[in-house]
């Protein structure tokens, strides 16, 4: 299925593909003079808040499209990303507007560059790929376990999303805390007055159980390490 929220080729614009009720139902779609209710045509990504794992693919310097971390080009790049063939580095200042360009030492500081050089090498891309695959398959299995449980219960599997202050990133993905949707009559583990996620998630620190206060949805209170 196509993405409902898409990114322009130059990464400067997000544009959703939507539909609206037609005919006599238009009145149901128009809420007031500056609001309209629409349906998204396609799916959209949801990026977990509070969780960051290794990427399966990303853009390399000089490329607009993401490239799999398994591509040999990543081995070359992560062996020495400071090589002149990749061009200057750049950063955006705190004002969010001013762009500064220069060599790695100027943009990142010599101390950081030296630290990174000791971490980089021919093995770096393979190591990244290993952890990306592990996180990918772990999350896939966790969700599958929940889906299989719902199928045994003859119930539809759905996600519950809790948003914070920023609801979307520049890639058009929603930013949310995510857990399995549960009914009020279902018993979920409670810790310190907080509701725990039905499905623990894999983070950079290992599996975590994310807790919400039931009456303060959208606030991440704890990330509790758990073991299996």
VMD Tcl script that draws the C-alpha trace (Angstrom):
set ca {
  {0.00 0.00 0.00}
  {1.27 3.49 -0.86}
  {2.22 5.90 1.90}
  {-0.51 8.38 2.72}
  {1.99 11.01 3.90}
  {4.87 11.46 1.49}
  {8.07 13.46 1.33}
  {9.17 15.62 -1.58}
  {12.36 14.69 -3.42}
  {14.26 17.60 -1.91}
  {13.05 16.69 1.61}
  {11.49 20.11 2.15}
  {7.80 19.23 1.96}
  {5.39 16.65 3.33}
  {2.21 16.15 1.38}
  {-0.64 13.88 2.46}
  {-2.83 12.11 -0.07}
  {-6.41 12.38 1.14}
  {-10.01 11.96 0.09}
  {-13.15 13.72 1.22}
  {-16.80 12.72 1.24}
  {-18.64 13.70 -1.94}
  {-22.15 14.64 -2.99}
  {-24.60 15.28 -0.20}
  {-22.02 14.07 2.35}
  {-19.75 17.10 1.84}
  {-21.52 18.83 4.74}
  {-20.41 16.01 7.00}
  {-16.78 16.62 6.00}
  {-16.69 20.37 6.51}
  {-16.51 21.16 10.22}
  {-16.22 24.96 9.98}
  {-14.58 27.66 7.88}
  {-11.04 26.40 8.42}
  {-11.40 22.67 9.17}
  {-12.24 19.69 6.98}
  {-12.38 16.00 7.89}
  {-10.57 13.73 5.42}
  {-9.57 10.09 5.01}
  {-5.96 9.18 4.25}
  {-5.41 7.24 1.04}
  {-2.79 4.69 2.07}
  {-0.88 3.86 5.23}
  {1.58 5.88 7.29}
  {4.57 5.18 9.50}
  {4.60 5.50 13.27}
  {7.97 6.27 14.87}
  {8.25 5.17 18.50}
  {8.96 7.91 21.02}
  {11.62 7.08 23.59}
  {13.08 4.28 21.47}
  {15.91 4.37 18.93}
  {17.38 1.33 17.17}
  {19.89 0.91 14.35}
  {18.57 1.86 10.90}
  {17.87 -0.75 8.22}
  {18.62 1.81 5.50}
  {19.60 5.45 5.23}
  {20.83 8.01 2.71}
  {24.49 8.21 1.80}
  {26.16 11.51 0.83}
  {25.22 12.33 -2.76}
  {22.12 10.09 -2.74}
  {18.51 11.09 -2.18}
  {17.09 7.59 -1.74}
  {17.77 5.36 1.27}
  {20.30 2.58 0.72}
  {20.25 -0.71 2.64}
  {22.87 -0.90 5.36}
  {23.87 -4.24 3.78}
  {24.98 -2.47 0.59}
  {28.79 -2.56 0.15}
  {28.75 1.23 -0.18}
  {28.08 1.46 3.56}
  {31.17 -0.60 4.37}
  {33.26 1.87 2.39}
  {31.59 4.91 3.93}
  {31.71 3.75 7.54}
  {35.36 2.79 7.18}
  {36.20 6.47 6.70}
  {33.24 8.87 6.44}
  {35.66 11.80 6.71}
  {37.23 11.05 3.30}
  {37.27 14.02 0.92}
  {35.16 12.15 -1.67}
  {32.10 12.63 0.56}
  {32.40 16.43 0.59}
  {32.01 18.92 3.40}
  {30.05 18.48 6.58}
  {27.24 20.85 7.52}
  {25.14 21.70 10.52}
  {22.12 23.84 11.29}
  {22.63 26.38 14.06}
  {20.32 26.67 17.05}
  {18.23 29.29 15.27}
  {17.03 26.48 12.99}
  {17.88 28.51 9.87}
  {21.59 29.24 9.58}
  {23.54 26.49 7.79}
  {27.29 26.20 8.39}
  {29.57 24.11 6.15}
  {33.18 23.04 6.56}
  {35.44 20.08 7.20}
  {34.74 17.51 9.90}
  {37.01 19.14 12.50}
  {35.29 22.49 12.02}
  {31.73 21.20 12.18}
  {32.08 18.35 14.68}
  {35.19 19.40 16.63}
  {38.53 17.63 16.45}
  {37.92 15.81 19.73}
  {34.72 14.19 18.44}
  {36.30 13.29 15.10}
  {39.20 11.53 16.86}
  {36.75 9.66 19.09}
  {34.75 8.51 16.06}
  {37.83 7.44 14.12}
  {38.58 4.90 16.87}
  {35.06 3.46 16.52}
  {34.97 3.28 12.70}
  {36.42 0.69 10.36}
  {35.60 -2.08 7.85}
  {33.59 -3.96 10.50}
  {31.34 -1.00 11.36}
  {28.63 -1.52 8.68}
  {28.32 -5.25 9.43}
  {28.01 -4.53 13.15}
  {25.32 -1.92 12.49}
  {23.47 -4.36 10.21}
  {23.57 -7.07 12.88}
  {21.92 -4.84 15.50}
  {19.42 -3.42 12.98}
  {18.29 -6.93 12.01}
  {18.07 -8.01 15.64}
  {15.85 -5.07 16.61}
  {13.74 -5.52 13.46}
  {13.05 -9.22 14.03}
  {12.49 -8.77 17.77}
  {9.78 -6.16 17.25}
  {8.26 -8.22 14.45}
  {8.02 -11.26 16.75}
  {6.62 -9.25 19.66}
  {3.82 -7.89 17.50}
  {3.18 -11.29 15.91}
  {2.77 -12.81 19.38}
  {0.11 -10.21 20.21}
  {-1.62 -10.67 16.85}
  {-1.71 -14.47 17.33}
  {-3.20 -14.00 20.80}
  {-5.93 -11.76 19.41}
  {-6.64 -14.31 16.67}
  {-7.10 -17.02 19.29}
  {-9.51 -14.69 21.08}
  {-11.25 -14.04 17.74}
  {-10.67 -10.33 18.19}
  {-9.15 -7.71 15.92}
  {-5.62 -6.59 16.73}
  {-5.23 -2.84 17.02}
  {-2.59 -0.40 18.22}
  {-3.08 2.29 20.83}
  {-1.08 5.48 20.10}
  {-0.32 8.18 22.65}
  {1.07 11.47 21.35}
  {3.25 14.06 23.02}
  {3.83 17.68 21.90}
  {5.13 17.01 18.35}
  {2.93 14.63 16.38}
  {4.99 14.08 13.21}
  {8.61 14.16 12.04}
  {10.06 15.54 8.80}
  {9.68 12.15 7.12}
  {5.91 12.19 7.53}
  {5.82 9.61 10.31}
  {3.61 10.04 13.36}
  {5.56 10.25 16.65}
  {3.88 8.25 19.37}
  {4.14 5.89 22.30}
  {2.66 2.60 21.11}
  {1.06 -0.37 22.79}
  {-1.59 -2.94 22.02}
  {-5.12 -1.59 22.32}
  {-6.96 -3.12 25.25}
  {-10.50 -2.93 26.54}
  {-11.40 -1.56 29.95}
  {-12.30 -5.04 31.19}
  {-8.85 -6.44 30.38}
  {-6.36 -6.69 33.19}
  {-2.93 -5.20 32.49}
  {0.00 -5.12 34.92}
  {0.06 -1.99 37.06}
  {3.24 -0.58 38.61}
  {3.29 2.50 40.82}
  {-0.14 3.50 39.54}
  {0.99 3.33 35.91}
  {-0.27 1.21 33.04}
  {2.37 -0.93 31.39}
  {2.56 -1.63 27.67}
  {1.08 -4.99 26.76}
  {4.04 -5.54 24.42}
  {7.57 -4.77 25.64}
  {9.74 -3.15 22.98}
  {13.39 -3.54 22.08}
  {15.55 -0.48 22.68}
  {19.24 0.28 22.55}
  {19.35 -0.80 26.20}
  {17.58 -4.11 25.64}
  {13.87 -4.96 26.06}
  {11.93 -2.22 27.82}
  {8.44 -2.08 29.26}
  {6.98 1.39 28.82}
  {4.62 2.72 31.46}
  {1.85 5.30 31.17}
  {-0.22 6.95 33.86}
  {-3.79 6.01 32.87}
  {-5.10 9.57 33.21}
  {-2.08 11.28 31.66}
  {-1.86 9.64 28.26}
  {1.10 10.82 26.23}
  {3.57 11.10 29.10}
  {6.40 8.59 29.17}
  {7.10 7.95 32.83}
  {9.43 4.98 32.91}
  {11.41 2.65 30.68}
  {11.81 -0.41 32.82}
  {14.38 -3.08 31.79}
  {12.88 -6.56 31.72}
  {14.37 -9.97 31.12}
  {13.28 -13.14 29.38}
}
mol new
graphics top color blue
foreach p $ca { graphics top sphere $p radius 0.5 }
foreach p [lrange $ca 0 end-1] q [lrange $ca 1 end] { graphics top cylinder $p $q radius 0.2 }
display resetview
